[in-house]
């Protein structure tokens, strides 16, 4: 026989546990995953797993209803029972009091005394509900994870695609429109899989635990959409900046012409003073990369933005290469003149050094100096021979200095 205090404590514990179980079942029933699964037109693996989970959930509620009724019965009995009747309360809470109607087993496996009813204790009912709750939440949690991760990727792709679709409509570009239609179909197919068979995108253990959403297909769709959207954005950028880019190309063309003229002038100036063998080749005639301003304006007027972009890119590359080549030719010509001036300065410096060494009257040094000077002050100058002559004069002076040492 239990005391009233013990019976009340057992009842309070059972009521608290029942309230917790009820709260968790209500959370499960109202969860995002359960609502979506129960409302979706599922196919494949998702339909199979959810049909099983839904049947388990329905049975779980039936068990809870029978279990809760026992708790309520024990509470009602506790409020009216005399001390000698307290055993009835504890019997309800600890004995086989939860009545579950499961229906008779198939005839081939039925026991003669099987009435299709199971009698469970309250702890056994809770243990059974715990197992069933775990099986259902595994399915619901997996679906929620897939919808969250895969759905997030597809939602972002859809938003980008929607923006690009509005933009491409203003471009009137059939090629881009077809490209967007292609990735839109790909996105729709992945969305259909997410909506009708989300659990096919779940990768986990055989019991459904420790898994993760397979986002690989969604990421491919996102990347394909991003690439298509980038194409649209690039063309729109060309359209929006077409006039500025055409003007910029025209400016680059003018720079190329100026660089060509500078290269010609630098070559001509150098050619009057430096032997041709030491000068860069004559800059080729300006080609202008076949740039036709009127043609670019026509493409812009016709809205042929992709072709316009390609033509401008080609022109920019060509003009950049030509301008660089012309500037290098001018620099090379100026370098030849600078080299002559450098050699002249070296010759005069060595002459001063020869004077300090007392070589002013040295016939050999004078002869070498005159030979180098003749080469450096004769136009056009043979830079190779002049450099050799200056070097010979330098070596003679150094030798004289060592001899005096």
Secondary structure, DSSP 4 states (H G I P E B T S, - for coil): ---HHHHHHHHHHHHHHHHHHHHHHHHHHT-HHHHHHHHS---HHHHHHHHHHHHHHHHHHHHHHHHHHHHHHHHHHHHH--GGGHHHHHHHHHSEEEEEE--PPPGGG--TT--SEEEEEHHHHHHHHHHHHHHHHHHHHHHHHHHHHHHHHHHHHHHHHHHHHHHHHHHT-HHHHHHHHHHHHHHHHHHHHHHH-GGGGEE--TTS-S-EE--HHHHHHHHHHHHHHHHHHHHHHHHHTHHHHHHHHHHHHHHHHHHHHHHHHHHHHHHTTB-GGGSPPPPPPP-GGG--HHHHHHHHHTT-HHHHHHHHHHHHHHHHHHHHHHHHHHHHHHHHHHHHHHHHHHHHHHHHHHHHTT-TT-HHHHHHHHHHHHHHTSSSB-HHHHHHHHHHHHHHHHHHHHHH-
